[in-house]
Amino acid sequence: MKKYRLIMASCAALAMTSVSAAEGLNIDFNGFMQVRGFAYDNLNGNDNVNDSSRGVDQRYRLWTNAALNEHAKAVFAIEMDSTWGDNAVGKVGADETGAIEIKHLYLDLHVPGTELHATLGAQGYWLGDGFIQGDDASGMQLHYTLDSGDGLHFAWTKLAEGDPASHKQDADYYQLQYSTQAGGWNVSPFVGYLNGQPTGLGLRNEGFSNDFESWYLGVEADGNIGDIRLQGTLIANSWDNDADITGTDVSDGNGLAVRLKGTYRSGATAYTVEGAHYGDSKIGEFINVRGYNNFSEIITGGRFDGRSAMGGSSAAATGTRGDYYMNYQYLKLGAEHNLNPRHKLSAYYIFAQEAQDNVFRANSSARALGHEIDVYFDCTLAEGVTLTVGGGYLIADDDFGAGDDAWKVGTAVTYRF
């Protein structure tokens, strides 16, 4: 409780500062609060035993933006996730603070007289359409707008600081991207480089225990063909794993990530077709920093993903795999219809399988995960408040062996301010 009081006192002090220094420092707040209840069955996907569960969790995020002028501001964000009745902040009488985390803490700078924009600190990253990195991290991003209107973007993510006396135990990712327009299309080629010792340093493929480096060459593009909006991403990846002392080659490989999406709007309805392939020719999983692609409710987590400890639901219907697992081929068809300004109905069909059979499932000789249907209904209850009801059903295919079909249903109330 003491820590809660300290946080509230700090917020109050900031608010008082903004009032007393109205001509100088400006402070504003934004964020959201969400409460979700959901139930599911067979999310482990390994057997036909009734392993259903249900529960309620909640999430709160608050951003504080402090600016002296239009050239600089400090951004601070906190986040709290909890499961009702389960952990320190979910039980009766709970007043512990272990679930509070600092989500963002960075400087947002526009250098006067230039077209340079910089963000320095712990912030959100979305690199390579999310396939390479789609999560928060500490680092730096620089964006420079050229006279032609084209842009140069540099991103550095500090993944781990190892032994202070040796940079060889650090882990870093660097990316340089160029953005331009050609024939009405936005085109952004990029090159990326990852270097470090993966074990225990936050990289996704902890099986690598030596000196590891990985190169990325990719392009993102979006534009219109008539009434159809098209988006595409192509990334080629080559990695090398050497002994950290002798430099002897231990293993190497290459991966490919491709995603295409088309959207057609007719009146109040949007129709989407999306397909993707991402994986590695040797290990199955596409090598990434913290790649993210949450394309389905059952297989990867969806809107009712397992953000907290409720029943171990962070593992979606594919064992330990979830939003960040990167070994899929899928086709996704969708329709989103605005019934009126306050109500929206969305439905999706997904067929998914492993991009490479990595001998992970109970049936190690199979790749097909199955056919999934997801349906959601969104209702605006008041300004900033949305009610969501929905879920998904997966008809399990041969990669699940004897596992039953999986299902999940949920309800969420979200307040954005």
Secondary structure, 3 states (H helix, E strand, C coil): CHHHHHHHHHHHHHHHHHHHCCCCCEEEEEEEEEEEEEEEECCCCCCCCCCCEEEEEEEEEEEEEEEEECCEEEEEEEEEEEECCCCCCCCCCCCCCCCEEEEEEEEEEECCCCCEEEEEEEEECCECCCCCECCEEEEEEEEEECCCCCEEEEEEEEEECCCCCCHHHCEEEEEEEEEEEECCEEEEEEEEEEEECCCCCCCCCCCCCCEEEEEEEEEEEEEEECCEEEEEEEEEEEEEEECCCCCCEEEEEEEEEEEEEEEEEECCEEEEEEEEEEEECCCECCCCCECCCCCCCCCCCHHHCCCCCHHHCCCCCECCECCCCCCEEEEEEEEEEEEECCEEEEEEEEEEECCCCCCCCCCCCCCEEEEEEEEEEEEEEECCEEEEEEEEEEEECHHHCCCCCEEEEEEEEEEEC
